[in-house]
């Protein structure tokens, strides 16, 4: 299947929000990270990230990261693009304590306070996605 980062961003966000409202912190947290990752990768494509369609992945290994690593990588694409000025993110990476492997963790390790920063980070990405859609960037 071909990657569709925009669709993945939207569905991960929607599911994360439903799980968050239901107090299902562990899975909400995981999906907020995935939503942010997919949204940032979609924006990175618009800002010039090379993508290998045969392998269905970004060409550069450093672009094949999850939310914790892609947050800072995104800046290299955004800052180098003539339309990137209005798409900056907070300097502090809200996903610095998020890892994709946490999907294996016991759910008792998650609570609302742990998830909130990741939700806020995913919301930052969501706002940039909406702006890019409105401005015709994506």
N, C-alpha and C positions, 0 to 999 in steps of 0.2 A: 504494500500500500504506500502511496505517496504521502509524504508529510504535509499536513495542513496546520501550520502553527496557529493561525488565527482561529480556526474552528476549535482546536485543542485548547487554546487559551480560554475561549468563551465557555466551553463545556466544563472545563476544570473549575473555572470561577463559579459558574452556576451551581455545580455540585458542592463545592466548598462552602458556599453561602448557605445552602440547605443544611449541610451537616453542622455548620457553625450554629445556626439557629436551633438545631436539635440538640446541641451540646455534645456532639460527637467530635470532640476536640482532636483526637489523633488523626483521623482521616481528613478532617477539615484542614488541619495543618499541612498534611502531605499535599493535598490538592491546591492549597494556596501557593505552595512552592512550585508546583507543576504549572499552575496558571501563569505565574510570574515568568518562569523560564520560557514557556511557549510564546507569551506576548513579547518578551524581549527578543527572542529569536526572530519573530516576525518583523519587528522593527529593525533588527540588524540586517535582515535581508533587504529591506527598503533602503538602508544606509550603506549597502554594498557588500554585505557578507557573501562570500562565494559558497555555492551549494553544489555538491556532487549528486546529480539526479540519478546516476547509475547506482550509487551506494546509498542514496536517500539519507544524506547527512551533510552537515557543514563540512567543507573541505579541510579546514584547519582544525587540528586536534584541540586547540585552546577554545574553539567555539562549540565544542561538544561537551559542555559542562552543564551542571544543573543550577538551580536558583542561587545557591551559595557562591558559585564561581562565575556565573554569567553576568551577575549584576555589575561587577567592575569591568568585565570584558566589553559589555555593551557600550561603555563610555568611549572606547577606542573608535567604534563605528560612528557613534553619535557626534562626537567632537570633530571628526574628520569629514563630515558631510555638510554641504552648504545649507541644507534644510534642518540640521540637527539642533540649532540653538534653542528652540522652544521645547525640546524633548528631554531635558536633563532630569536626573533622578537625585534623590537625597544623597549626600556624600557618604553617609553612614549606611552600610549595607544591612538592611533588616533581616537578611537571610544568612548572616555570618554564623549563626548557631543552628542553622537548618541543614540537614543532610538527607539525601534521598534514601539512605539506608535506615533512617528512622521509621520507615514503613514497617520494619520488623520489630520495633520496640513495643513493649507492653503499653497499652493505652493509659495505664495509671500514671505514666510519666507526663501526660499532657493535661493542661487545663486552659481556661480562657486567657489567663495572663500570658501564658507561653505562646498562644496562637495569635493574639492581637497584633503584635508587631509584624507577623508574616501576612496577616490579612491586610494591614495598612500598606505593606510593601507591594502586595499584589494589586491593591487599589491604585497605587501610583502608576503601575504599569497599565492598568485598565484605562486610566485617564489619558495616558499617552496614546494608547491604541485608539480610543474614541477620537482624539484630536487628529491623529493620522488619517483616520477614515473621513472625517469631516473636511480635512484639507486635501484629500485625494492622494496622500502619500502612499496609502495602502488601499 
